[in-house]
Amino acid sequence: MRDAETVTLPLTATFEHAIFVLSGDAVLDGQPLEGETLHYLSPGRDQLQLKSRDARILLIGGEPFPEPIVMWWNFVGRTREEIAQARSDWAAHQRFGEVKSYQGPRIEAPEL
């Protein structure tokens, strides 16, 4: 990247992190970060060095879950049964709020 600068951000090494490029260009460990992608960083890093030019970046992190997790569509749970219940609740308009500012039709969850 021409005219890019390197930014170093401190991290908690025991946390897992994720980076999302909101706008602009960014490079991490020599690899360009794709837009519209949540980039996962496993525990073990105590800092993050990004090379960027006019980039806006969202960085999130926290302690890893102590047990394995299941991720499917927009749901996260500990078991397949929890995911099935979340899908059922979504379809029944229970437990999950509505996005009032969204003007399109409600997005239905795909079949399991």
CNS distance restraints for C-alpha pairs under 8 A (distance, minus, plus):
assign (resid   1 and name CA) (resid  52 and name CA) 7.67 0.50 0.50
assign (resid   1 and name CA) (resid  53 and name CA) 7.72 0.50 0.50
assign (resid   3 and name CA) (resid  53 and name CA) 6.84 0.50 0.50
assign (resid   4 and name CA) (resid  51 and name CA) 6.13 0.50 0.50
assign (resid   4 and name CA) (resid  52 and name CA) 5.11 0.50 0.50
assign (resid   4 and name CA) (resid  53 and name CA) 4.66 0.50 0.50
assign (resid   5 and name CA) (resid  51 and name CA) 5.46 0.50 0.50
assign (resid   5 and name CA) (resid  52 and name CA) 5.67 0.50 0.50
assign (resid   5 and name CA) (resid  53 and name CA) 6.54 0.50 0.50
assign (resid   6 and name CA) (resid  49 and name CA) 6.45 0.50 0.50
assign (resid   6 and name CA) (resid  50 and name CA) 5.48 0.50 0.50
assign (resid   6 and name CA) (resid  51 and name CA) 4.25 0.50 0.50
assign (resid   6 and name CA) (resid  52 and name CA) 6.43 0.50 0.50
assign (resid   7 and name CA) (resid  48 and name CA) 7.97 0.50 0.50
assign (resid   7 and name CA) (resid  49 and name CA) 5.60 0.50 0.50
assign (resid   7 and name CA) (resid  50 and name CA) 5.26 0.50 0.50
assign (resid   7 and name CA) (resid  51 and name CA) 6.29 0.50 0.50
assign (resid   7 and name CA) (resid  52 and name CA) 7.64 0.50 0.50
assign (resid   8 and name CA) (resid  47 and name CA) 6.65 0.50 0.50
assign (resid   8 and name CA) (resid  48 and name CA) 5.51 0.50 0.50
assign (resid   8 and name CA) (resid  49 and name CA) 4.43 0.50 0.50
assign (resid   8 and name CA) (resid  50 and name CA) 6.46 0.50 0.50
assign (resid   9 and name CA) (resid  47 and name CA) 5.48 0.50 0.50
assign (resid   9 and name CA) (resid  48 and name CA) 5.06 0.50 0.50
assign (resid   9 and name CA) (resid  49 and name CA) 6.45 0.50 0.50
assign (resid  10 and name CA) (resid  46 and name CA) 6.02 0.50 0.50
assign (resid  10 and name CA) (resid  47 and name CA) 4.30 0.50 0.50
assign (resid  10 and name CA) (resid  48 and name CA) 6.38 0.50 0.50
assign (resid  11 and name CA) (resid  15 and name CA) 7.81 0.50 0.50
assign (resid  11 and name CA) (resid  45 and name CA) 6.53 0.50 0.50
assign (resid  11 and name CA) (resid  46 and name CA) 4.61 0.50 0.50
assign (resid  11 and name CA) (resid  47 and name CA) 4.76 0.50 0.50
assign (resid  11 and name CA) (resid  48 and name CA) 6.87 0.50 0.50
assign (resid  12 and name CA) (resid  45 and name CA) 7.15 0.50 0.50
assign (resid  12 and name CA) (resid  46 and name CA) 5.50 0.50 0.50
assign (resid  12 and name CA) (resid  47 and name CA) 7.73 0.50 0.50
assign (resid  13 and name CA) (resid  43 and name CA) 5.66 0.50 0.50
assign (resid  13 and name CA) (resid  44 and name CA) 4.63 0.50 0.50
assign (resid  13 and name CA) (resid  45 and name CA) 4.75 0.50 0.50
assign (resid  13 and name CA) (resid  46 and name CA) 4.56 0.50 0.50
assign (resid  13 and name CA) (resid  47 and name CA) 7.86 0.50 0.50
assign (resid  14 and name CA) (resid  43 and name CA) 5.24 0.50 0.50
assign (resid  14 and name CA) (resid  44 and name CA) 6.08 0.50 0.50
assign (resid  14 and name CA) (resid  45 and name CA) 7.86 0.50 0.50
assign (resid  14 and name CA) (resid  63 and name CA) 6.77 0.50 0.50
assign (resid  15 and name CA) (resid  42 and name CA) 7.58 0.50 0.50
assign (resid  15 and name CA) (resid  43 and name CA) 5.16 0.50 0.50
assign (resid  15 and name CA) (resid  44 and name CA) 7.59 0.50 0.50
assign (resid  15 and name CA) (resid  61 and name CA) 6.13 0.50 0.50
assign (resid  15 and name CA) (resid  62 and name CA) 4.88 0.50 0.50
assign (resid  15 and name CA) (resid  63 and name CA) 4.62 0.50 0.50
assign (resid  15 and name CA) (resid  64 and name CA) 6.22 0.50 0.50
assign (resid  16 and name CA) (resid  40 and name CA) 7.70 0.50 0.50
assign (resid  16 and name CA) (resid  41 and name CA) 5.88 0.50 0.50
assign (resid  16 and name CA) (resid  42 and name CA) 4.82 0.50 0.50
assign (resid  16 and name CA) (resid  43 and name CA) 4.57 0.50 0.50
assign (resid  16 and name CA) (resid  44 and name CA) 7.98 0.50 0.50
assign (resid  16 and name CA) (resid  61 and name CA) 5.51 0.50 0.50
assign (resid  16 and name CA) (resid  62 and name CA) 5.77 0.50 0.50
assign (resid  16 and name CA) (resid  63 and name CA) 6.31 0.50 0.50
assign (resid  16 and name CA) (resid  64 and name CA) 5.96 0.50 0.50
assign (resid  17 and name CA) (resid  40 and name CA) 6.09 0.50 0.50
assign (resid  17 and name CA) (resid  41 and name CA) 4.97 0.50 0.50
assign (resid  17 and name CA) (resid  42 and name CA) 6.50 0.50 0.50
assign (resid  17 and name CA) (resid  43 and name CA) 7.37 0.50 0.50
assign (resid  17 and name CA) (resid  59 and name CA) 7.06 0.50 0.50
assign (resid  17 and name CA) (resid  60 and name CA) 5.54 0.50 0.50
assign (resid  17 and name CA) (resid  61 and name CA) 4.02 0.50 0.50
assign (resid  17 and name CA) (resid  62 and name CA) 6.66 0.50 0.50
assign (resid  18 and name CA) (resid  38 and name CA) 6.30 0.50 0.50
assign (resid  18 and name CA) (resid  39 and name CA) 5.28 0.50 0.50
assign (resid  18 and name CA) (resid  40 and name CA) 4.46 0.50 0.50
assign (resid  18 and name CA) (resid  41 and name CA) 5.60 0.50 0.50
assign (resid  18 and name CA) (resid  59 and name CA) 5.84 0.50 0.50
assign (resid  18 and name CA) (resid  60 and name CA) 5.39 0.50 0.50
assign (resid  18 and name CA) (resid  61 and name CA) 6.28 0.50 0.50
assign (resid  19 and name CA) (resid  38 and name CA) 5.84 0.50 0.50
assign (resid  19 and name CA) (resid  39 and name CA) 5.11 0.50 0.50
assign (resid  19 and name CA) (resid  40 and name CA) 6.72 0.50 0.50
assign (resid  19 and name CA) (resid  41 and name CA) 7.88 0.50 0.50
assign (resid  19 and name CA) (resid  57 and name CA) 6.83 0.50 0.50
assign (resid  19 and name CA) (resid  58 and name CA) 5.68 0.50 0.50
assign (resid  19 and name CA) (resid  59 and name CA) 4.67 0.50 0.50
assign (resid  19 and name CA) (resid  60 and name CA) 6.60 0.50 0.50
assign (resid  20 and name CA) (resid  35 and name CA) 7.27 0.50 0.50
assign (resid  20 and name CA) (resid  36 and name CA) 7.15 0.50 0.50
assign (resid  20 and name CA) (resid  37 and name CA) 6.25 0.50 0.50
assign (resid  20 and name CA) (resid  38 and name CA) 5.02 0.50 0.50
assign (resid  20 and name CA) (resid  39 and name CA) 6.35 0.50 0.50
assign (resid  20 and name CA) (resid  57 and name CA) 5.76 0.50 0.50
assign (resid  20 and name CA) (resid  58 and name CA) 5.06 0.50 0.50
assign (resid  20 and name CA) (resid  59 and name CA) 6.59 0.50 0.50
assign (resid  21 and name CA) (resid  25 and name CA) 7.51 0.50 0.50
assign (resid  21 and name CA) (resid  26 and name CA) 7.32 0.50 0.50
assign (resid  21 and name CA) (resid  33 and name CA) 7.24 0.50 0.50
assign (resid  21 and name CA) (resid  34 and name CA) 7.42 0.50 0.50
assign (resid  21 and name CA) (resid  35 and name CA) 5.60 0.50 0.50
assign (resid  21 and name CA) (resid  36 and name CA) 7.09 0.50 0.50
assign (resid  21 and name CA) (resid  37 and name CA) 7.61 0.50 0.50
assign (resid  21 and name CA) (resid  55 and name CA) 7.20 0.50 0.50
assign (resid  21 and name CA) (resid  56 and name CA) 6.20 0.50 0.50
assign (resid  21 and name CA) (resid  57 and name CA) 4.57 0.50 0.50
assign (resid  21 and name CA) (resid  58 and name CA) 6.33 0.50 0.50
assign (resid  22 and name CA) (resid  35 and name CA) 7.21 0.50 0.50
assign (resid  22 and name CA) (resid  36 and name CA) 7.74 0.50 0.50
assign (resid  22 and name CA) (resid  55 and name CA) 7.37 0.50 0.50
assign (resid  22 and name CA) (resid  56 and name CA) 5.25 0.50 0.50
assign (resid  22 and name CA) (resid  57 and name CA) 5.38 0.50 0.50
assign (resid  22 and name CA) (resid  58 and name CA) 6.74 0.50 0.50
assign (resid  23 and name CA) (resid  35 and name CA) 7.65 0.50 0.50
assign (resid  23 and name CA) (resid  54 and name CA) 7.81 0.50 0.50
assign (resid  23 and name CA) (resid  55 and name CA) 5.40 0.50 0.50
assign (resid  23 and name CA) (resid  56 and name CA) 5.15 0.50 0.50
assign (resid  23 and name CA) (resid  57 and name CA) 7.14 0.50 0.50
assign (resid  24 and name CA) (resid  52 and name CA) 7.71 0.50 0.50
assign (resid  24 and name CA) (resid  53 and name CA) 6.61 0.50 0.50
assign (resid  24 and name CA) (resid  54 and name CA) 5.50 0.50 0.50
assign (resid  24 and name CA) (resid  55 and name CA) 4.06 0.50 0.50
assign (resid  24 and name CA) (resid  56 and name CA) 6.43 0.50 0.50
assign (resid  25 and name CA) (resid  32 and name CA) 7.53 0.50 0.50
assign (resid  25 and name CA) (resid  33 and name CA) 7.36 0.50 0.50
assign (resid  25 and name CA) (resid  52 and name CA) 5.72 0.50 0.50
assign (resid  25 and name CA) (resid  53 and name CA) 6.01 0.50 0.50
assign (resid  25 and name CA) (resid  54 and name CA) 7.09 0.50 0.50
assign (resid  25 and name CA) (resid  55 and name CA) 5.49 0.50 0.50
assign (resid  26 and name CA) (resid  32 and name CA) 5.93 0.50 0.50
assign (resid  26 and name CA) (resid  33 and name CA) 5.73 0.50 0.50
assign (resid  26 and name CA) (resid  50 and name CA) 6.42 0.50 0.50
assign (resid  26 and name CA) (resid  51 and name CA) 5.61 0.50 0.50
assign (resid  26 and name CA) (resid  52 and name CA) 4.35 0.50 0.50
assign (resid  26 and name CA) (resid  53 and name CA) 6.92 0.50 0.50
assign (resid  26 and name CA) (resid  55 and name CA) 6.42 0.50 0.50
assign (resid  27 and name CA) (resid  31 and name CA) 5.29 0.50 0.50
assign (resid  27 and name CA) (resid  32 and name CA) 4.21 0.50 0.50
assign (resid  27 and name CA) (resid  33 and name CA) 5.63 0.50 0.50
assign (resid  27 and name CA) (resid  50 and name CA) 5.67 0.50 0.50
assign (resid  27 and name CA) (resid  51 and name CA) 5.03 0.50 0.50
assign (resid  27 and name CA) (resid  52 and name CA) 6.30 0.50 0.50
assign (resid  28 and name CA) (resid  32 and name CA) 6.36 0.50 0.50
assign (resid  28 and name CA) (resid  33 and name CA) 6.77 0.50 0.50
assign (resid  28 and name CA) (resid  48 and name CA) 7.91 0.50 0.50
assign (resid  28 and name CA) (resid  49 and name CA) 6.54 0.50 0.50
assign (resid  28 and name CA) (resid  50 and name CA) 5.11 0.50 0.50
assign (resid  28 and name CA) (resid  51 and name CA) 6.62 0.50 0.50
assign (resid  29 and name CA) (resid  49 and name CA) 7.51 0.50 0.50
assign (resid  29 and name CA) (resid  50 and name CA) 7.67 0.50 0.50
assign (resid  33 and name CA) (resid  39 and name CA) 7.66 0.50 0.50
assign (resid  65 and name CA) (resid  69 and name CA) 7.55 0.50 0.50
assign (resid  67 and name CA) (resid  78 and name CA) 7.54 0.50 0.50
assign (resid  68 and name CA) (resid  78 and name CA) 6.56 0.50 0.50
assign (resid  69 and name CA) (resid  76 and name CA) 6.86 0.50 0.50
assign (resid  69 and name CA) (resid  77 and name CA) 5.73 0.50 0.50
assign (resid  69 and name CA) (resid  78 and name CA) 4.64 0.50 0.50
assign (resid  69 and name CA) (resid  79 and name CA) 7.09 0.50 0.50
assign (resid  70 and name CA) (resid  76 and name CA) 5.67 0.50 0.50
assign (resid  70 and name CA) (resid  77 and name CA) 5.20 0.50 0.50
assign (resid  70 and name CA) (resid  78 and name CA) 5.56 0.50 0.50
assign (resid  70 and name CA) (resid  79 and name CA) 6.15 0.50 0.50
assign (resid  70 and name CA) (resid  80 and name CA) 6.86 0.50 0.50
assign (resid  70 and name CA) (resid  83 and name CA) 7.55 0.50 0.50
assign (resid  71 and name CA) (resid  75 and name CA) 5.79 0.50 0.50
assign (resid  71 and name CA) (resid  76 and name CA) 4.52 0.50 0.50
assign (resid  71 and name CA) (resid  77 and name CA) 6.54 0.50 0.50
assign (resid  71 and name CA) (resid  83 and name CA) 7.85 0.50 0.50
assign (resid  72 and name CA) (resid  76 and name CA) 6.53 0.50 0.50
assign (resid  72 and name CA) (resid  83 and name CA) 7.17 0.50 0.50
assign (resid  73 and name CA) (resid 109 and name CA) 7.36 0.50 0.50
assign (resid  73 and name CA) (resid 110 and name CA) 7.89 0.50 0.50
assign (resid  75 and name CA) (resid  83 and name CA) 6.40 0.50 0.50
assign (resid  75 and name CA) (resid  86 and name CA) 6.86 0.50 0.50
assign (resid  75 and name CA) (resid  87 and name CA) 7.82 0.50 0.50
assign (resid  76 and name CA) (resid  83 and name CA) 6.79 0.50 0.50
assign (resid  77 and name CA) (resid  82 and name CA) 5.56 0.50 0.50
assign (resid  77 and name CA) (resid  83 and name CA) 5.76 0.50 0.50
assign (resid  78 and name CA) (resid  82 and name CA) 6.61 0.50 0.50
assign (resid  79 and name CA) (resid  83 and name CA) 6.61 0.50 0.50
assign (resid  80 and name CA) (resid  84 and name CA) 6.19 0.50 0.50
assign (resid  81 and name CA) (resid  85 and name CA) 6.17 0.50 0.50
assign (resid  82 and name CA) (resid  86 and name CA) 6.15 0.50 0.50
assign (resid  83 and name CA) (resid  87 and name CA) 6.20 0.50 0.50
assign (resid  84 and name CA) (resid  88 and name CA) 6.20 0.50 0.50
assign (resid  84 and name CA) (resid 112 and name CA) 7.49 0.50 0.50
assign (resid  85 and name CA) (resid  89 and name CA) 6.07 0.50 0.50
assign (resid  86 and name CA) (resid  90 and name CA) 6.09 0.50 0.50
assign (resid  87 and name CA) (resid  91 and name CA) 6.22 0.50 0.50
assign (resid  87 and name CA) (resid 109 and name CA) 6.67 0.50 0.50
assign (resid  88 and name CA) (resid  92 and name CA) 6.23 0.50 0.50
assign (resid  89 and name CA) (resid  93 and name CA) 6.10 0.50 0.50
assign (resid  89 and name CA) (resid  94 and name CA) 4.88 0.50 0.50
assign (resid  89 and name CA) (resid  95 and name CA) 6.28 0.50 0.50
assign (resid  89 and name CA) (resid  96 and name CA) 7.50 0.50 0.50
assign (resid  90 and name CA) (resid  94 and name CA) 5.98 0.50 0.50
assign (resid  90 and name CA) (resid  95 and name CA) 7.26 0.50 0.50
assign (resid  90 and name CA) (resid  96 and name CA) 6.37 0.50 0.50
assign (resid  90 and name CA) (resid 109 and name CA) 7.53 0.50 0.50
assign (resid  91 and name CA) (resid 108 and name CA) 6.97 0.50 0.50
assign (resid  91 and name CA) (resid 109 and name CA) 7.22 0.50 0.50
assign (resid  93 and name CA) (resid  97 and name CA) 7.86 0.50 0.50
